[in-house]
Amino acid sequence: PEKRHRAKEWLKNAVIMVIAVNISFPVYSAALELATAITNFIWGSVPDSLFPASAFSGMNIAALVLFAMSASFAILTIFLRYLFLLMGAALFPIGLFLYFIPPLRAWGMACLNLIGAAIAMQFVDALVFSAAANMLSAFADNAPSGFVLAFTFMAIGLLNIAMMLYAVAKSAFAGHQPGAVPMQAEK
């Protein structure tokens, strides 16, 4: 009876897997379009002049170097995110395929978590820029506005790295919940 139950589960998973892999590209496209729509809505609250020239006029060389390094760090993480989203078109069906095979479920979950984190980064970054725009409007013509921009880029880079690390950690520990009984290998 146990083998029969297991065979039924495998058959059910196989049917769901075939359907999921076949609709994976439209689902992935819809998820990207939804994330873009949310980001555009959030980005609408950011003024066009997010980087006013007056923000850099009172900065010394150390502050400009800090700004350049933090902007480079943020741009690198955003570039890596876009590369991962390009690979996501191929990884999403693979992740779905692996998710519905019980011994490989953790690998499928890892792929899907990483893709979800990469998609979510876009509107988290827009929220950070929106918050920075509000802070810049509060500082108007004061000296700390250059530091706000530098720390904005640093926050974006660190948040992007943290979201990816969270997705990896969540996937790594998904099968190791307290009280879970490990699966026995078949003989």
Secondary structure, DSSP 8 states (H G I E B T S, - for coil): -HHHHHHHHHHHHHHHHHHHHHTHHHHHHHHHHHHHHHHHHHHTTS-S-SS-THHHHT--HHHHHHHHHHHHHHHHHHHHHHHHHHHHHHHHHHHHHHHTSGGGHHHHHHHHHHHHHHHHHHHHHHHHHHHHHHHHHHHTTSTTHHHHHHHHHHHHHHHHHHHHHHHHHHHHTTT--TT--------
